[in-house]
């Protein structure tokens, strides 16, 4: 619980910023943080976009959703990145 609160606070500070999130299972997500709630951080992906659509799980049209949800409990690290990944 405490770890989730710390990750929640950290994610809150990165709203509208490009970040790289590394999960405990080794997956890496890069995107802009659009929203944070008690259980998830939501990202608009920086890569994997085709014609305004995101590939993979959590597919959505940008502008009609908050992005791909990532569970706060699964996050091992989060770091701000420059938009050179775009």
N, C-alpha and C positions, 0 to 999 in steps of 0.2 A: 504494500500500500504506500509506504513512504517513498519508494522508488518511483512509483507512478506519479505521485504529487510533484516530485522534483522534475520528472520528465515533462509533466503538464506545464509547470512554470517555465521551463526552458523552451518548450514549443511555443508557448504564448508570446515569448520575446522575439520569436522568429516569424510571426505572422506577416505575410506579404513579402517574405524574403526567400531567396533561393537557398535550399539546404540539401545536404546529403545525409540520409538516415541509414545507419547500419543496424540490422536486427540481429538478435541472438542466434538465429539460424543461418546467418551468413549472407542473407540477401541485402542488397543495397538499393535504395530508392533515391532518386534525385528529382526535385521539383520545388514548386513554390508553395509554402504553407498557406492555405486559404482559411482554415478553421481548426480549432482545438476544442474538444469537449472532454467530459470526464473519463472517457475510455479510448478515444481515437484522436489522431492528428490526420488532417486531410491535405493531400498534395495534388496539385496540378502538375503532372509529369513534365520534365524538361526534355526527355527523350521518349521515343516510342510513339510519337504523334504522326498521324496521317490525316491530312485534310481537316484538322480541327478535332479529330477523334483520338482517343487514347487506345492503344492496343492492350490486350491482356485483361486480367481480372479487374472488376470495378469500372468497366467501360462506361463512358458518359460523354455527352457533348459539352464542351466547355461553355460556361455561362448558364447551364441548366443544373448544375450540381456543385458540390463543394470540392470534389476530387476523389481520389482513391483513399479510402480509410486505412490507416495503419494503427494497430492496437498499441497504446502507450506501453503496455507491459512487455511487448516484443522488442522494444527499442533498446539497443545497447549503447548507441552514441548518435548524436546529431551535431552537425557542423555547418556553419554558413559557407556557401560557395559563391564564387563570382559567376556571372552569367556567361563566362567563356564556355560553359558546358552546353549552352543553348545551341 
